[in-house]
Amino acid sequence: MAEWSQFPAVIVFVAGLDLLKERGVTYAEFLKKKKGVKSHVKVVEAEEQVHVYHVFHPESEATRLLQNQMSDFINSFRK
C-alpha cells in the first residue's frame, strides 16, 4: 500500500459546465481526507467552460488563465 505522506502536491482543474466536473472535485476531496497527506490539494474551476475547452479554444482568455495557473503551480516547486 502506498504511503500517502509521500503523495505530491496536486492541483485539479475542472470546467464548470463539464459533466465530469464532480469527479474531479470528488477526487480532490478524497485526497484531502487521506491521513498523512502532506501535500497541498487545490481545485481550480473554470466557470462557464465545457470539457476540454482549452483544446477547442486554445486562444481564449480561459485557456490563457489555465496555462498561467499550471505554470505558477509547477514553478512553485522550483528552488
PyMOL commands that place a pseudoatom at each C-alpha (Angstrom):
pseudoatom trace, name=CA, resn=MET, resi=1, chain=A, elem=C, hetatm=0, pos=[0.000, 0.000, 0.000]
pseudoatom trace, name=CA, resn=ALA, resi=2, chain=A, elem=C, hetatm=0, pos=[1.296, 3.433, -0.915]
pseudoatom trace, name=CA, resn=GLU, resi=3, chain=A, elem=C, hetatm=0, pos=[2.362, 5.907, 1.711]
pseudoatom trace, name=CA, resn=TRP, resi=4, chain=A, elem=C, hetatm=0, pos=[0.011, 8.874, 1.428]
pseudoatom trace, name=CA, resn=SER, resi=5, chain=A, elem=C, hetatm=0, pos=[2.577, 11.081, 3.132]
pseudoatom trace, name=CA, resn=GLN, resi=6, chain=A, elem=C, hetatm=0, pos=[4.710, 10.725, 0.004]
pseudoatom trace, name=CA, resn=PHE, resi=7, chain=A, elem=C, hetatm=0, pos=[1.940, 11.942, -2.299]
pseudoatom trace, name=CA, resn=PRO, resi=8, chain=A, elem=C, hetatm=0, pos=[2.948, 15.129, -4.144]
pseudoatom trace, name=CA, resn=ALA, resi=9, chain=A, elem=C, hetatm=0, pos=[1.056, 18.399, -4.265]
pseudoatom trace, name=CA, resn=VAL, resi=10, chain=A, elem=C, hetatm=0, pos=[-1.947, 18.293, -6.552]
pseudoatom trace, name=CA, resn=ILE, resi=11, chain=A, elem=C, hetatm=0, pos=[-3.923, 20.845, -8.496]
pseudoatom trace, name=CA, resn=VAL, resi=12, chain=A, elem=C, hetatm=0, pos=[-7.169, 19.624, -10.038]
pseudoatom trace, name=CA, resn=PHE, resi=13, chain=A, elem=C, hetatm=0, pos=[-8.625, 21.676, -12.874]
pseudoatom trace, name=CA, resn=VAL, resi=14, chain=A, elem=C, hetatm=0, pos=[-12.334, 21.326, -13.597]
pseudoatom trace, name=CA, resn=ALA, resi=15, chain=A, elem=C, hetatm=0, pos=[-14.586, 23.047, -16.100]
pseudoatom trace, name=CA, resn=GLY, resi=16, chain=A, elem=C, hetatm=0, pos=[-17.795, 24.485, -14.688]
pseudoatom trace, name=CA, resn=LEU, resi=17, chain=A, elem=C, hetatm=0, pos=[-20.044, 23.078, -17.436]
pseudoatom trace, name=CA, resn=ASP, resi=18, chain=A, elem=C, hetatm=0, pos=[-18.254, 19.728, -17.714]
pseudoatom trace, name=CA, resn=LEU, resi=19, chain=A, elem=C, hetatm=0, pos=[-20.317, 16.629, -16.953]
pseudoatom trace, name=CA, resn=LEU, resi=20, chain=A, elem=C, hetatm=0, pos=[-17.176, 15.196, -15.301]
pseudoatom trace, name=CA, resn=LYS, resi=21, chain=A, elem=C, hetatm=0, pos=[-16.652, 18.193, -13.008]
pseudoatom trace, name=CA, resn=GLU, resi=22, chain=A, elem=C, hetatm=0, pos=[-17.934, 16.390, -9.909]
pseudoatom trace, name=CA, resn=ARG, resi=23, chain=A, elem=C, hetatm=0, pos=[-15.471, 13.538, -10.454]
pseudoatom trace, name=CA, resn=GLY, resi=24, chain=A, elem=C, hetatm=0, pos=[-12.591, 15.991, -10.307]
pseudoatom trace, name=CA, resn=VAL, resi=25, chain=A, elem=C, hetatm=0, pos=[-13.972, 17.656, -7.190]
pseudoatom trace, name=CA, resn=THR, resi=26, chain=A, elem=C, hetatm=0, pos=[-14.579, 14.266, -5.554]
pseudoatom trace, name=CA, resn=TYR, resi=27, chain=A, elem=C, hetatm=0, pos=[-11.019, 13.168, -6.357]
pseudoatom trace, name=CA, resn=ALA, resi=28, chain=A, elem=C, hetatm=0, pos=[-9.612, 16.288, -4.700]
pseudoatom trace, name=CA, resn=GLU, resi=29, chain=A, elem=C, hetatm=0, pos=[-11.820, 15.779, -1.639]
pseudoatom trace, name=CA, resn=PHE, resi=30, chain=A, elem=C, hetatm=0, pos=[-10.666, 12.148, -1.425]
pseudoatom trace, name=CA, resn=LEU, resi=31, chain=A, elem=C, hetatm=0, pos=[-7.032, 13.242, -1.402]
pseudoatom trace, name=CA, resn=LYS, resi=32, chain=A, elem=C, hetatm=0, pos=[-7.668, 15.930, 1.217]
pseudoatom trace, name=CA, resn=LYS, resi=33, chain=A, elem=C, hetatm=0, pos=[-9.142, 13.329, 3.578]
pseudoatom trace, name=CA, resn=LYS, resi=34, chain=A, elem=C, hetatm=0, pos=[-6.206, 10.924, 3.396]
pseudoatom trace, name=CA, resn=LYS, resi=35, chain=A, elem=C, hetatm=0, pos=[-4.389, 10.722, 6.699]
pseudoatom trace, name=CA, resn=GLY, resi=36, chain=A, elem=C, hetatm=0, pos=[-0.767, 11.692, 6.348]
pseudoatom trace, name=CA, resn=VAL, resi=37, chain=A, elem=C, hetatm=0, pos=[-1.097, 13.599, 3.095]
pseudoatom trace, name=CA, resn=LYS, resi=38, chain=A, elem=C, hetatm=0, pos=[1.402, 16.402, 3.463]
pseudoatom trace, name=CA, resn=SER, resi=39, chain=A, elem=C, hetatm=0, pos=[0.733, 17.824, 0.063]
pseudoatom trace, name=CA, resn=HIS, resi=40, chain=A, elem=C, hetatm=0, pos=[-1.419, 20.732, -0.834]
pseudoatom trace, name=CA, resn=VAL, resi=41, chain=A, elem=C, hetatm=0, pos=[-4.568, 19.819, -2.772]
pseudoatom trace, name=CA, resn=LYS, resi=42, chain=A, elem=C, hetatm=0, pos=[-6.242, 22.611, -4.707]
pseudoatom trace, name=CA, resn=VAL, resi=43, chain=A, elem=C, hetatm=0, pos=[-9.272, 22.676, -7.021]
pseudoatom trace, name=CA, resn=VAL, resi=44, chain=A, elem=C, hetatm=0, pos=[-9.489, 25.335, -9.714]
pseudoatom trace, name=CA, resn=GLU, resi=45, chain=A, elem=C, hetatm=0, pos=[-12.772, 25.743, -11.579]
pseudoatom trace, name=CA, resn=ALA, resi=46, chain=A, elem=C, hetatm=0, pos=[-13.055, 27.408, -14.960]
pseudoatom trace, name=CA, resn=GLU, resi=47, chain=A, elem=C, hetatm=0, pos=[-16.596, 28.734, -14.720]
pseudoatom trace, name=CA, resn=GLU, resi=48, chain=A, elem=C, hetatm=0, pos=[-18.792, 28.642, -17.812]
pseudoatom trace, name=CA, resn=GLN, resi=49, chain=A, elem=C, hetatm=0, pos=[-16.340, 26.340, -19.621]
pseudoatom trace, name=CA, resn=VAL, resi=50, chain=A, elem=C, hetatm=0, pos=[-17.002, 22.922, -21.163]
pseudoatom trace, name=CA, resn=HIS, resi=51, chain=A, elem=C, hetatm=0, pos=[-14.930, 19.734, -21.154]
pseudoatom trace, name=CA, resn=VAL, resi=52, chain=A, elem=C, hetatm=0, pos=[-11.509, 20.226, -22.811]
pseudoatom trace, name=CA, resn=TYR, resi=53, chain=A, elem=C, hetatm=0, pos=[-12.261, 23.886, -23.558]
pseudoatom trace, name=CA, resn=HIS, resi=54, chain=A, elem=C, hetatm=0, pos=[-8.521, 24.502, -23.816]
pseudoatom trace, name=CA, resn=VAL, resi=55, chain=A, elem=C, hetatm=0, pos=[-8.428, 22.171, -26.850]
pseudoatom trace, name=CA, resn=PHE, resi=56, chain=A, elem=C, hetatm=0, pos=[-11.479, 23.669, -28.548]
pseudoatom trace, name=CA, resn=HIS, resi=57, chain=A, elem=C, hetatm=0, pos=[-10.492, 27.276, -27.805]
pseudoatom trace, name=CA, resn=PRO, resi=58, chain=A, elem=C, hetatm=0, pos=[-6.689, 27.415, -27.453]
pseudoatom trace, name=CA, resn=GLU, resi=59, chain=A, elem=C, hetatm=0, pos=[-6.543, 31.199, -27.850]
pseudoatom trace, name=CA, resn=SER, resi=60, chain=A, elem=C, hetatm=0, pos=[-9.263, 32.024, -25.321]
pseudoatom trace, name=CA, resn=GLU, resi=61, chain=A, elem=C, hetatm=0, pos=[-8.754, 34.006, -22.144]
pseudoatom trace, name=CA, resn=ALA, resi=62, chain=A, elem=C, hetatm=0, pos=[-9.869, 30.974, -20.114]
pseudoatom trace, name=CA, resn=THR, resi=63, chain=A, elem=C, hetatm=0, pos=[-7.144, 28.868, -21.740]
pseudoatom trace, name=CA, resn=ARG, resi=64, chain=A, elem=C, hetatm=0, pos=[-4.516, 31.523, -21.074]
pseudoatom trace, name=CA, resn=LEU, resi=65, chain=A, elem=C, hetatm=0, pos=[-5.603, 31.625, -17.441]
pseudoatom trace, name=CA, resn=LEU, resi=66, chain=A, elem=C, hetatm=0, pos=[-5.379, 27.817, -17.227]
pseudoatom trace, name=CA, resn=GLN, resi=67, chain=A, elem=C, hetatm=0, pos=[-1.874, 27.875, -18.700]
pseudoatom trace, name=CA, resn=ASN, resi=68, chain=A, elem=C, hetatm=0, pos=[-0.766, 30.578, -16.274]
pseudoatom trace, name=CA, resn=GLN, resi=69, chain=A, elem=C, hetatm=0, pos=[-2.196, 28.685, -13.306]
pseudoatom trace, name=CA, resn=MET, resi=70, chain=A, elem=C, hetatm=0, pos=[-0.434, 25.487, -14.395]
pseudoatom trace, name=CA, resn=SER, resi=71, chain=A, elem=C, hetatm=0, pos=[2.813, 27.357, -14.870]
pseudoatom trace, name=CA, resn=ASP, resi=72, chain=A, elem=C, hetatm=0, pos=[2.546, 29.033, -11.462]
pseudoatom trace, name=CA, resn=PHE, resi=73, chain=A, elem=C, hetatm=0, pos=[1.846, 25.679, -9.803]
pseudoatom trace, name=CA, resn=ILE, resi=74, chain=A, elem=C, hetatm=0, pos=[4.827, 23.982, -11.463]
pseudoatom trace, name=CA, resn=ASN, resi=75, chain=A, elem=C, hetatm=0, pos=[7.141, 26.911, -10.818]
pseudoatom trace, name=CA, resn=SER, resi=76, chain=A, elem=C, hetatm=0, pos=[6.170, 26.996, -7.144]
pseudoatom trace, name=CA, resn=PHE, resi=77, chain=A, elem=C, hetatm=0, pos=[8.358, 23.905, -6.683]
pseudoatom trace, name=CA, resn=ARG, resi=78, chain=A, elem=C, hetatm=0, pos=[11.485, 25.451, -8.153]
pseudoatom trace, name=CA, resn=LYS, resi=79, chain=A, elem=C, hetatm=0, pos=[14.081, 26.430, -5.641]
for i in range(1, 79): cmd.bond("trace and resi %d" % i, "trace and resi %d" % (i + 1))
show_as sticks, trace
zoom trace
